[in-house]
Amino acid sequence: MKTLTTTALAAIMAAGIAGTAQAGCGIEGGSVRILANDFDALGLVIDEAASCAGDGVTVESNMTTEHKSLQVPALTVDPAQYTVAVVANNSIVPLMNNDLIRPLDDLVEKHGQTLQASQLIKIDGRTMAIAFMGNGQHLFIRGDILDEAGLEQPTTMEGILEAAQVIREKGIMEYPLAAADQAGWYLANEFVNTYLGMGGSFFEPGTAQPAISGEAGVKTLEMMKAMTEYMEPEYMTFTADEMKAMYLSGDVAIMNQWGSMVNGHIDPEGPAPEIGAATVLAPAPTVGGGSVPASALWWDGFTIAKNISDEDAEASFIAMVHGIRPEVAQENPSAATWLMKDFAAPETAMGVLGTAQAGAKPYPMSPYMGLMHTALGAELSDFMQGTESAEQALADVEAAYTTAAQEAGFLQ
């Protein structure tokens, strides 16, 4: 399975990606049913798509953080429960593996005049998704806290640990750090980010054989654990949303947070405008003496279900293209790192763009990476809670992954 290469994705995002829909979106009829993750930037796109409703066209949506677990069963039924699945690097893979989404080239030719070639996610030569947003985790830093502590802005994970120690010793904050370490998807994602920064490989070259139990894997876990020394004791419950709440409450000074959530952190009309004004948005840190940021690059985009009528497919494509038209990015420049035409990236996008420019790697899109991610999320908790060694935790991950990969036919 192939899609945007590291160079292409980074180039699209690092460049900043600097035709209007017809009245009523030009849809003659049909049902649009959207399944998506739940965060602010996607809500903006879906609200714009929903404006196409009327005159025989219906638009419904389900925005939920459980979208990845819902999408395969929901699109497997015939007709599919949803006509649109909003996906990212990793969540498109199971839809492709199960042949649940349709090629979009005909619809692009007919209705995609506002799209850029760089937005077309091609797999085996066919356009299978339309990307509209670059994403990734990067540093959100309370500049006022650094000033109070007399610190320079950290650029490495080791530097973050040193800064956290000074902030604690000066009595400014007892727990100045936060990370999304909730067992499951989030914990696995933290490992992926740090492991990429360590230069690690998830699989033996050209195979589905796991390759995480070496020195890079051990150092990754040791760094993740070291960070928790400066986090609230309940760190194993933290998600990105809980990190946001803690940050806006004034309880966190430094964290690696999603660029797509930046507006909610710095909104001058939000719950903590003074914290937003003091926030520094910086590229993701490096780790272990490496030069690659400890953060994966992502794209978000939409796919169209296979098991639906052609009328619903066309209506859904037009509505989503309306939702991601260039004007949406131009009128909401701080909402996301948009990939649409003529988008002039504001300062709020510089954390993601800086991470891309520094050489961050895309989240792996191999067909079996999902199985690895699941194994990481399930097997690393004991180490993070101090009841298992790093070596044993990684061995458990490889064993769980191997069993799943054998059952899926990726390994003998």
N, C-alpha and C positions, 0 to 999 in steps of 0.2 A: 504494500500500500504506500503510495507516494502522494505528497501534497507540497506545499510551499517548502523550499529548502531553507536551511538556516540563513543563508545569505539573502535570499529573496524576502523572507519575512522580516528580518532585521532592516533591510533596505526600505521596505514599505513603511515600517514604523518610524525609522530614523529620519526619513525624508519629511515626516509630518503629514504627507499626503495632502500637500497643499493643492439641461432639459427639465423641465418641471412637469409633474404629473397632471393629467387632465382633471378638470373639475369632476368631483365625485369619484376620482381615481380611474375612471374609464372602465369599471367592471360592470358587465351586463347581468351577472347573477352568480350565485354560488355561496357556499358556506366556507368560512375561514375559521379554523380552530387551532389555536396556537398553544404549544407547550414550551415553557421556558424556565430558566433559572429566575431567581427573585433578587434583583438588585436595581438600583436607580436608573442606570443607563438603558437597561433592557426595558424597563417600564416606560421610558420616554419613547422608544421605538415602537413598542406595542400600542401605546396610546395613539401614536400617529397612524399606525396601521388600522386601528379601530375606527378612525375617522372616515374610513371607506365604507362603513356600514350604511345601509339604507337602499331603497329602490330594489328590494329583492336580494340584497347581499347582507349576510349576517357575519359578524366577527365576534368570536369568543376567545378567551385566553385563560390559561392556568399557569400562573407564575408561582413556582414552588422550588425550594432547595432540594426537594426529592425528585426533581425532573429526570435525573439519570436512571433512577430505578424504575421510573414509570414508562420511559420512552419505548423500550423494546416491546413489552406486552401491549402497550397502547397502539403501536403502529403495526403490530402483527395481525390483529383482528382485521376482518374485511367486511365493511369498510373500516379504515383506521379511525381510531377515536379522535386523533388530531390530524390536521392537514399540514401543519408546520411544526417542525421540531427545531428550536434554536439550540445550537450546538457549539462546542469548542473543539480544540485539537483532539482531546481524548474522547469526548462523548459521541463524535461522529463514527468512531471505529465500530462499536457494536451494531450500529444501524447499517453500516456497509457490510459487515460480516454476515448479517442476517438478510441482506437484500431487501431493506425496508424503505429506501428512499430512491427517488427517480432522478435520472440525468436531467439537467436543466438547460442544456444548450439551445433547444428550440425556443424555450421561454425567454432566455437571455436575448436571442436574436430578435424576438418579437416585441419584448417589453423592457429590455435592459439597456436602453439608450443612455441612462444616467450612470450606469455602472462603469467602473474602470476595469481594465484587464487584470490588474493586480488584485481585484476583489474576487476573482473567479477561482475557487478552490478546485483544482483539477486532479482527479484520481484516475490513473490509467487512461489519460487523455480525455476524460469526460468531466464536465462541470457538475460537481455533486453538492456544492454549497456556495453560498454568497457571503463572503466575509464583510463585516461592516465596522469592526472595532478591534484594535489591538489591545492587549491587556498583559498584565504581569504584576508581580508584587515588588514594591520598592520601599525605600525608607521614608517614614513619616516621623519627623523629629521636632520636638518642642525646642525651638531656638532659644526661647527665654530661659528654659531650664539649663541648657548648655551654658548660656551667658552667666547665669547665677552660680553655676558650678565652676566657671572659669575654664571651660572645655572647648576644644576645637571640634568641628563636625567629624564624627567617625566615618570611615569609609570601608572598614573591614569588620568582620564579626568579632575578631579579637579586640579591635578598638572599641566596639560596642560594649563588650564585657568590661574593659577598663573604665569606660565612661560610666557604666552602671555602678561600678564599685565606688567611684568618686562621688556620684550623686547620692548614694546611700550613706557613705561616710560623712558627708557634709550635712546629713539630716534633711535633705530636700525631699527625697522619696525613698521609702523602704523597698518598693518593688517597681523600679522604673521601666522594666521591659515587659513585653507581651508577645506571644506568638500563638497562632491557631493550632494548638496541639491536641484538640479533641480527638479521642481514639476513633479510627476510621479514616474517611477520606482526607480530612484535614491533617492528621498526623502524618499520613503517607505523603501528602503534598509538601510538608515541611522537610521530610527526608529527601524528596526528589530535588527540591530547590538547593539544599545544602550539598547534596551529593553531586549535582551538576557543577556547583562551584568548586568542589574538590577535584573535578576532572574525572569522576567515576563513570563507568559503563555499566548499564543494567544487564546486558546480555553478552555472551561470547559473540564475537563478530560473525555475522551471517547466520546466526542460529537463534533458537529460542531458549538456549541454556542460560540459566541465571548466572550473574557474575558480580554480585554485590557483597560477598563475604570477605573481601580483601581489606587492605589497609585503608582505602578511601571510605569504605562502608563503616569501619570501626571509628575512624576520625569524625565522620559525619555524626554518628550517634553521640560521641563524646562531646562534640560542640553543641548539639541540640540539648543535651543534658546540662551542660555548663550554663547555658542561657537560662534555664529554669531556676537557677539559684537566685535570680533577680526578678522572678515573676511571682504573682500571687500563688499561694499553695494550691489553689484549685485549677492550676494551669491545664490539667488534662481535660477540662470542660470547655476551654476557650474555642470559639469559632470566630470567623472574621467579623460577624455582626457584634459578638460580645466584645471583641477588641475595640471596635468602633465606640461602643457605649462606654467602655472603660477610659478610652482616650478622651472622649468629650466630657467625661466626669472629672478630668484632671488627674487621673490615677496612673497614667503611662507617659513616659518621656520619649521612648524610642521603640518603633516597631516596624516590621516589614509587612505592609498592608497592600491590598489590591488597588491598582490605579483606577479601576472602574468605580471605586467607592470614594474617590477624592472629594467630590462635591459635598457629600454628607459630612465630611470632616472639617471643611473650611468655609462652609456656607456663612456669609456675613449675617444672614437672617435666621440662622439655625440656632440650636440650643446653647452653643458655646462660641460665639463669634470671636471672643478674645483668644481662645485656644486656636481657632482657625487662623487668625491674624499672625499668631506666633509660630505657625507650623512651617517647617522647611521640608520641601519635597525633593528628595535626592535619589540617585540611582541605587539599586540594590547593592549591598556590600559584597566584597570578595571574601574569601576564606582560605585558610591554610596556605597562605603565600601565593595563591593562584591569581590569575588576572581575569577569570571568567566570573561574572556576577552570580551570586548564589540565588538565582531566581530563574524560573522558566518563562519563556515568552509564549503567549497564547494569542489566538484569534477567536473571536466570537462571530458566528454567522448563522444563516438559516438554511434549512433543508426542506424539501417538499416530500411528503409521504408518497409511497408507491401505490398503496392499496386504497386509493380514492379516485373519484371520477376526474376526467380531464377538465371538466368545468370548475370543480373545486380547486384543482391544482392551479389552473390559470388565475382564478380569483385570488388564491392565496399568494401566488407569486407577485401579482400586481400590488396587492395590499402591502406586502412586506417591502417591496421596492419603494412604494410610497413612504413607508415608515423610515427608510434609510436614504431618502433622497438627499442631495447635497445641502439643501436648505436647512435640514434638521441639524446637521453638523455645524453649519455656519451660524445658526441661531442659538445653538447650545454648545459653544466651543469647550466649555470646562466640564461637560458631563462625561466625556470619555476621550480616549485617544482614537478618534474616528479615522476610518480608512477611506472615506468618501472623497469625491472630487472637490478640489479647491478648498480643502480644509486647512486653515492656518492654525497650527498647533499653539495653544496658549501656554503660559507658565505651568498651569495645572497638569499638562501632559508631559512635562519635561522629566518627571521621574521614570515613567515608562520608556520614553524615547531615549533618555540617557542610559537606561539599562540595556536597551537594544544596541545603542551605539557602542557600548562597552563590550559587546560580543556575547551577550547572554544567549543560551541555546533554547530552541523551541522545546516545549514539552514533547517527549517521544510519542510517535504515532504508530508504532509497530502494533500489529493485531493482538499481541499478547501483553502489551503494557498494562492494559486494564487489569489483567490477572495479577501482575506484579504489584500494582497499586493497591489492590484489595488485600493481598498478602501482607504488604507493609503496614497497612492500617490496622490489620487484625493482630499482628504478631509483635509490634514494637512497644506495646503498652507496658509489658512487664519490665522491660529495660528502663523506660522512662520513669516508672514508679520505683526503681531501685531494687527490684526482686530478681533480676536476671542480668547476666553479663552481655556486653555488646556482641561478643562472638556468638553466644548462644541465641540471642535474638535474631541475628542475621541468618544463622543456620535454620532457625524455625521459619523465617520468611522464605528461604529457598526451598524448604521442604513443602510448605503449604503451596507455594507457587508451582512447584514441580507436579504435585498431585493434580492441581487445577489444570495445568497445561497438558498433562497426559489425558485427562478426561476430555479436554477440548480438541485433542488431536494435534497439538502443536509439538509435543514431545512423545517419543515412543516409551 
